[in-house]
Amino acid sequence: MEWYEMSEEEKVKNVYSKFTIKDFWNWWSDGENKVMEVRIRDFNLIKETAKRFNIPMSPSGVYINNDKQLKNVIAFIRDRATVWFGIQPRKKNWNRWGSKSFGGRDVNVDEIAFLFIDIDRVDTKGSASSIDLKNANILADMVLDRLSTEGWNKSYIKICSGHGLQLLIKLDFSIKLPLMMFDDKLKVYLPNEEFDKMKLIIPRGVGNQILRFCNKIKNELGVIVDKNVFKLSVVGALPFTKNLKHHPFKWRGIIEMKDSKNKGFSDYILAKENDIKTYKKKRIFQSGKGLTRLDRIYPGRFADHKLVRFMLDNDLPEGMRNNYLWFQLKCLIRDSNIDLTSSEFRMIHKQLEKRHGILPTNLPDKKFKFDENIVNKFFIENRIPPIYTLWPAKTKKVSYLPEKLDWKNYLIVDGIIELDNNTDIVGDMERCKETFIKGNTVYNNDQLARFVKGCIKKYGEEKTKYYFDYLFKEYFSRDNK
């Protein structure tokens, strides 16, 4: 008997009970320190839940960061209200009072880690029948089957929401979102072109394709994909809770769970978005007059260019490789007027594909410019020594620190700077630099030691040693202007 043919009691006993809250949490968090929003519509219940378990809250819900908290919250509220969970991990961001807090808006989304698909009945009157659930399951399997052609059906969860079906498909690497800044006087978030671009990655990268595919068969099956599911702050049915919308209530449970890796899925989404986006790329360091002499690739010396040479000589992690290195290299190829039909290019391209897999040769639109900051981001994320100058826009040299920095000495200094879990290393360095005093290298040296210990606590010693060797001296020797 299929799950959708079972009674409510049979589903719980034979299907939903195969998975635990801990299983769900470990899959969703991917073993990392992430924050999940549990969305609750009753503000009094939000306050009561937050107080009872001593967890953060906002007007939209409460925020948990481990399976025990999730278990406690579910047990406390599932008989009192229908609740949801934030599909994408959350973070604190600036609020209108000038402090950082959690919230249920797009600006509180930390990263894009999942493709979310919510399948519901076209006619939503009353409770869903077994036929309704069967048809939703058919459509879900059709989507998974399409994704399987590229091997992107290896990590997903299928959830019965009570009256519909939801798919949570994990990206092979998460796409981090920038922190939006807030103007205290105007009470508005400042424009952020990068954030606006990120909001469109899922709908443009793959979402619109899914909607078109599913809409073609909605009349045949009587089910449809909600077009709002690709919003950053979207919420889904929280497993192990009850859908109290109709009487009798329906349990929400996990039907299937796969936990492998959808290799190349994130790159595909990013690449598709790059092909169709209409925003104007912010040019961080270029003057607008074309490539510098060092950037340019010269015919006859293609393999001598440092980015080309690096990709030829090194095996690289798949995550971000195509969009952070190959896409940038294609910008250089385009602006250097390299002939793609030349024997030199074909030979180098063949060597690159032998090492890295398929590298499409469609050249980017001219509105996309080479950006060494994007290349460096790949190096920093993967702890590789950068090949370009870090933060080239920070041109004013400042004497904050001694000429030589001794890693061993920083490990024995007393004190620690506690770091925010919702910032990246650049945000952490900026906070540390705010404590420096120009010209006072003795005081600043002690501050750096406390900062190093804070980084070790947050990132681990191996990652902090990389930051120490390649980031700290460069960052702390430049002003923001």
ChimeraX attribute file (.defattr): number of C-alpha atoms within 10 A of each C-alpha:
attribute: neighborCount
match mode: 1-to-1
recipient: residues
	/A:1	5
	/A:2	9
	/A:3	19
	/A:4	20
	/A:5	14
	/A:6	14
	/A:7	11
	/A:8	15
	/A:9	12
	/A:10	14
	/A:11	20
	/A:12	18
	/A:13	11
	/A:14	11
	/A:15	17
	/A:16	22
	/A:17	15
	/A:18	14
	/A:19	16
	/A:20	16
	/A:21	17
	/A:22	14
	/A:23	12
	/A:24	19
	/A:25	19
	/A:26	14
	/A:27	18
	/A:28	22
	/A:29	18
	/A:30	13
	/A:31	10
	/A:32	11
	/A:33	10
	/A:34	20
	/A:35	21
	/A:36	23
	/A:37	30
	/A:38	25
	/A:39	25
	/A:40	21
	/A:41	14
	/A:42	16
	/A:43	14
	/A:44	11
	/A:45	17
	/A:46	22
	/A:47	17
	/A:48	15
	/A:49	21
	/A:50	19
	/A:51	13
	/A:52	12
	/A:53	14
	/A:54	12
	/A:55	15
	/A:56	18
	/A:57	23
	/A:58	18
	/A:59	16
	/A:60	18
	/A:61	27
	/A:62	27
	/A:63	25
	/A:64	22
	/A:65	18
	/A:66	18
	/A:67	17
	/A:68	13
	/A:69	15
	/A:70	20
	/A:71	16
	/A:72	13
	/A:73	20
	/A:74	19
	/A:75	13
	/A:76	16
	/A:77	18
	/A:78	17
	/A:79	13
	/A:80	12
	/A:81	17
	/A:82	19
	/A:83	23
	/A:84	21
	/A:85	21
	/A:86	22
	/A:87	26
	/A:88	29
	/A:89	24
	/A:90	27
	/A:91	25
	/A:92	20
	/A:93	22
	/A:94	20
	/A:95	20
	/A:96	14
	/A:97	10
	/A:98	14
	/A:99	11
	/A:100	14
	/A:101	15
	/A:102	24
	/A:103	26
	/A:104	22
	/A:105	14
	/A:106	17
	/A:107	24
	/A:108	25
	/A:109	28
	/A:110	25
	/A:111	19
	/A:112	24
	/A:113	22
	/A:114	24
	/A:115	22
	/A:116	23
	/A:117	24
	/A:118	24
	/A:119	26
	/A:120	22
	/A:121	22
	/A:122	15
	/A:123	11
	/A:124	12
	/A:125	8
	/A:126	10
	/A:127	16
	/A:128	17
	/A:129	14
	/A:130	16
	/A:131	13
	/A:132	23
	/A:133	24
	/A:134	19
	/A:135	24
	/A:136	28
	/A:137	22
	/A:138	14
	/A:139	22
	/A:140	20
	/A:141	15
	/A:142	14
	/A:143	17
	/A:144	18
	/A:145	14
	/A:146	13
	/A:147	16
	/A:148	13
	/A:149	9
	/A:150	12
	/A:151	16
	/A:152	23
	/A:153	24
	/A:154	18
	/A:155	20
	/A:156	25
	/A:157	22
	/A:158	20
	/A:159	23
	/A:160	28
	/A:161	26
	/A:162	23
	/A:163	23
	/A:164	25
	/A:165	29
	/A:166	23
	/A:167	24
	/A:168	20
	/A:169	25
	/A:170	28
	/A:171	23
	/A:172	21
	/A:173	20
	/A:174	17
	/A:175	19
	/A:176	14
	/A:177	20
	/A:178	18
	/A:179	21
	/A:180	16
	/A:181	16
	/A:182	19
	/A:183	13
	/A:184	14
	/A:185	8
	/A:186	9
	/A:187	12
	/A:188	12
	/A:189	15
	/A:190	11
	/A:191	11
	/A:192	12
	/A:193	13
	/A:194	15
	/A:195	16
	/A:196	13
	/A:197	17
	/A:198	18
	/A:199	18
	/A:200	16
	/A:201	24
	/A:202	23
	/A:203	21
	/A:204	19
	/A:205	21
	/A:206	18
	/A:207	20
	/A:208	14
	/A:209	11
	/A:210	15
	/A:211	16
	/A:212	11
	/A:213	15
	/A:214	20
	/A:215	13
	/A:216	10
	/A:217	13
	/A:218	17
	/A:219	11
	/A:220	9
	/A:221	17
	/A:222	15
	/A:223	27
	/A:224	23
	/A:225	24
	/A:226	14
	/A:227	15
	/A:228	11
	/A:229	20
	/A:230	22
	/A:231	18
	/A:232	26
	/A:233	23
	/A:234	18
	/A:235	20
	/A:236	22
	/A:237	26
	/A:238	26
	/A:239	25
	/A:240	22
	/A:241	22
	/A:242	23
	/A:243	24
	/A:244	17
	/A:245	14
	/A:246	13
	/A:247	9
	/A:248	10
	/A:249	15
	/A:250	20
	/A:251	22
	/A:252	23
	/A:253	26
	/A:254	25
	/A:255	20
	/A:256	15
	/A:257	20
	/A:258	14
	/A:259	15
	/A:260	13
	/A:261	17
	/A:262	21
	/A:263	19
	/A:264	19
	/A:265	23
	/A:266	28
	/A:267	22
	/A:268	16
	/A:269	19
	/A:270	21
	/A:271	16
	/A:272	16
	/A:273	20
	/A:274	20
	/A:275	14
	/A:276	11
	/A:277	14
	/A:278	10
	/A:279	13
	/A:280	10
	/A:281	14
	/A:282	13
	/A:283	13
	/A:284	14
	/A:285	14
	/A:286	16
	/A:287	9
	/A:288	8
	/A:289	6
	/A:290	14
	/A:291	16
	/A:292	9
	/A:293	8
	/A:294	8
	/A:295	17
	/A:296	18
	/A:297	24
	/A:298	15
	/A:299	14
	/A:300	9
	/A:301	9
	/A:302	18
	/A:303	18
	/A:304	12
	/A:305	14
	/A:306	15
	/A:307	20
	/A:308	18
	/A:309	14
	/A:310	14
	/A:311	19
	/A:312	18
	/A:313	11
	/A:314	11
	/A:315	10
	/A:316	14
	/A:317	10
	/A:318	15
	/A:319	21
	/A:320	25
	/A:321	18
	/A:322	21
	/A:323	20
	/A:324	21
	/A:325	21
	/A:326	20
	/A:327	26
	/A:328	21
	/A:329	22
	/A:330	21
	/A:331	20
	/A:332	23
	/A:333	22
	/A:334	21
	/A:335	18
	/A:336	16
	/A:337	13
	/A:338	18
	/A:339	13
	/A:340	15
	/A:341	8
	/A:342	10
	/A:343	10
	/A:344	16
	/A:345	18
	/A:346	13
	/A:347	10
	/A:348	16
	/A:349	18
	/A:350	14
	/A:351	15
	/A:352	20
	/A:353	13
	/A:354	12
	/A:355	14
	/A:356	18
	/A:357	12
	/A:358	12
	/A:359	15
	/A:360	12
	/A:361	12
	/A:362	11
	/A:363	16
	/A:364	17
	/A:365	12
	/A:366	10
	/A:367	13
	/A:368	16
	/A:369	23
	/A:370	25
	/A:371	20
	/A:372	22
	/A:373	19
	/A:374	15
	/A:375	24
	/A:376	21
	/A:377	17
	/A:378	19
	/A:379	18
	/A:380	19
	/A:381	11
	/A:382	14
	/A:383	16
	/A:384	14
	/A:385	14
	/A:386	17
	/A:387	13
	/A:388	14
	/A:389	11
	/A:390	18
	/A:391	17
	/A:392	14
	/A:393	15
	/A:394	15
	/A:395	12
	/A:396	11
	/A:397	14
	/A:398	13
	/A:399	15
	/A:400	22
	/A:401	23
	/A:402	15
	/A:403	9
	/A:404	7
	/A:405	16
	/A:406	11
	/A:407	13
	/A:408	9
	/A:409	10
	/A:410	18
	/A:411	13
	/A:412	11
	/A:413	15
	/A:414	10
	/A:415	13
	/A:416	18
	/A:417	18
	/A:418	14
	/A:419	20
	/A:420	13
	/A:421	13
	/A:422	16
	/A:423	17
	/A:424	14
	/A:425	17
	/A:426	12
	/A:427	14
	/A:428	19
	/A:429	20
	/A:430	13
	/A:431	16
	/A:432	19
	/A:433	21
	/A:434	8
	/A:435	12
	/A:436	19
	/A:437	14
	/A:438	13
	/A:439	13
	/A:440	13
	/A:441	17
	/A:442	13
	/A:443	15
	/A:444	20
	/A:445	17
	/A:446	19
	/A:447	21
	/A:448	27
	/A:449	24
	/A:450	22
	/A:451	23
	/A:452	25
	/A:453	25
	/A:454	20
	/A:455	24
	/A:456	17
	/A:457	15
	/A:458	16
	/A:459	16
	/A:460	12
	/A:461	14
	/A:462	11
	/A:463	16
	/A:464	22
	/A:465	18
	/A:466	15
	/A:467	20
	/A:468	18
	/A:469	14
	/A:470	17
	/A:471	20
	/A:472	20
	/A:473	17
	/A:474	15
	/A:475	19
	/A:476	20
	/A:477	18
	/A:478	19
	/A:479	15
	/A:480	12
	/A:481	8
